[in-house]
Amino acid sequence: MALEMKEMRKSVNMKPTGGLVHKRIKYSAWRMALILLLALSIAEFFIMLYLDAYQESLSFIEAAVLDAIVLSLLLTPVVYMSEIRPVLSMANALREDERNMLISHHVFECSSEMLIVFDDGWCSSFYNSASKNKFACDGMITFETIVSDEQQAEKIKVWLYTNDHWTGQLDLLDCTGLVLHSHSSITKIANLDSDGVKYALIAADITDAIQTQNNLDFLTKFDPVTTLQNSFSFEQRVLKQLSSVKNGRFCVAVIRIENLKSIFSMHGDPATNKLICSISHELEDLVDSDQLARLSKDEFGLIMLNYFDEDALHFTLNKVVEIVETERLVGGVRVLPRCDIGCCCATEVKDGESIISCAFVALDHGKRAGARIEFYDSQIKHAEIQKAVFRNELRDAVRQMDFDIVFQPQVDINNNTLTGVEALLRWNNNGENVSPAIFVSELEQSGAIYDVGMWVLRQCCKKGKRWFDEGTVPFSIAVNVSALQLMNENFRRDVMEVLATTHFPPSLLELEFTESSMVADPVAAEQVMSDLGSLGVKIAIDDFGTGYSSLSYLKKFKTLDKLKIDKSFVDSLNDGEGESVITDAIIGLAKSLHLKAIAEGVEGDHQVAYLKSHGCDQLQGYLISKPIKEDELLEFAKGYANKLHSVAANV
């Protein structure tokens, strides 16, 4: 330890204070001797005066003792104040200096940073443990051997020849030849003693930080699974190459694996990633990797340049379909991926349009049209513009709830009385009645169906409460409920809140669910229906017979009240024996489960006769009334009583 401290002290030109203390003690000894002689002379003088005054004489021994006592009394405070106390102070300073040196040595040795002191020949005169572990292969460290770039090493030396400090990134070589990236500073220490100039290097290893940054840079540009370009890099490459194309032969294709989500849900992430890598490797054999990208989990992007004609494009794209849709083994199970492709050529893109976005538009349009490969053109563009306008107008309608509610009556087939109405949503957009099949589907896709559905429910309950308060004979109001409403965790609460705030009798409210919405999550559906049924709300299955029509799942829903026979079966009652059998089966199923059966879409007298003879309970359709507005409904409720009398009398 002492040797290491000595070397360290020497390397940085630190002078110990011990030599100064020794010189001070030697100087003090001479001064004390002079003071002693002076004190003795003074003592002798006073003793002689005393003896002369009292005419006494002392023996030699008594005189010596007396001299010593007087000398001690005179000398002690003088010597302590002038000599001993400064020496003690300097000894304390020496101990503090040695303690600081120990602390400094400990800090240097324990530092994770590499500390090296070079002499004027750039050879190490001191280094800490961190430097020793990395660079002291043979005990000596030289600046030239640890700096990987010789030119940078020379530039640093030249810089420090005229400057006192250098800082920057320095790549160092360890004993194994591995490059360490470091943030380093070198300070010149000069004019402290005859040993010449020293250079103190402090280097912090930032290799891991740089590697992390490189990884982050990679992830911003490439897909980590396939190592293909990601969507950001693909867009940059498309813009760059599009600007340099002279002949217009430039096409972008987007490829979507349509069933990848189901493959993922069945086999998990690792197996799905293997599938994606397998497909990407085969695509790279077809086209250059810099023309290919993975845009999202289930989408690839492809750039095609300088193709000869459209036939060449179709040939390449058909090969892509062939590669993607090759049967593959995933998780021990054979799967068959399915893909759709949307393409856009540079000739179809106007200034300011994104060729990638247009390719996606073609992809979505082709999927709706059932086309495996779809090219973007002016017709698709016009259709998408119209669709965008339609969506904006529908969004405005949702924001203001600018819809109408009409009501189609439901009657008892046996006594011809009005039993209820079905509330139907209508939208008049700029004077044009939009088909519910179109705008309701769009509401479901956008997620706005929940808010619109709850608005319909609230309006119906408000109107019904007002009708019955005004004296109209009570009848039930049926409101359609979408699958998204049924699966919403707030649906049950919101229905109860509407009933509570409008004071509409729950027993007069009927909620119509489709078969598909109920079997999507039968446990949750049964819980919702059970809770609402306990309040008195009626539950009906709409369009029964077009979906699952399973007796096993019907038995699970113990709160059902009604089955609605789909219009398609009613239309074909007399067209074929098969349809009649289905209608009979639905009516029989309802009876066996103690449910009401209602036929919708009734338009002819023969249908009424058939349904009544086979035990159907209620009717709904244009034969009774088309969907009508609120004021017409109230008039209808007052005057229709014998509307079916002539039909029923002939059955």
Secondary structure, DSSP 8 states (H G I E B T S, - for coil): -HHHHHHHHHHTT---SHHHHHHHHHHHHHHHHHHHHHHHHHHHHHHHHHHHHHT----HHHHHHHHHHHHHHHHHHHHIIIIIHHHHHHHHHHHHHHHHHHHHHHHHHH-SSEEEEE-TTSBEEEE-HHHHHHH-SSS--BHHHHBS-HHHHHHHHHHHHH-SEEEEEEEEE-TTS-EEEEEEEEEEE-SSSTT--EEEEEEEE-HHHHHHHHHHHHHHHB-TTT--B-HHHHHHHHHHHHHH-SS--EEEEEEEETTHHHHHHHH-HHHHHHHHHHHHHHHHHHS-GGGEEEEETTEEEEEEES-SSHHHHHHHHHHHHHHHTS-EEETTEEE---EEEEEEEGGG--TT--HHHHHHHHHHHHHHHT-SEEE--HHHHHHHHHHHHHHHHHHHHHHHT--EEEEEEEEETTT--EEEEEEEEEEEETTEEE-HHHHHHHHHHHTTHHHHHHHHHHHHHHHHHHHHHTT----EEEEEE-HHHHH-TTHHHHHHHHHHHH---GGGEEEEEEHHHHHHSHHHHHHHHHHHHTTT-EEEEEEETSS---HHHHHH-TT--EEEE-HHHHHTTTT-HHHHHHHHHHHHHHHHTT-EEEEES---HHHHHHHHHTT--EEESTTT---B-HHHHHHHHHH-TTTTHHHHHT-
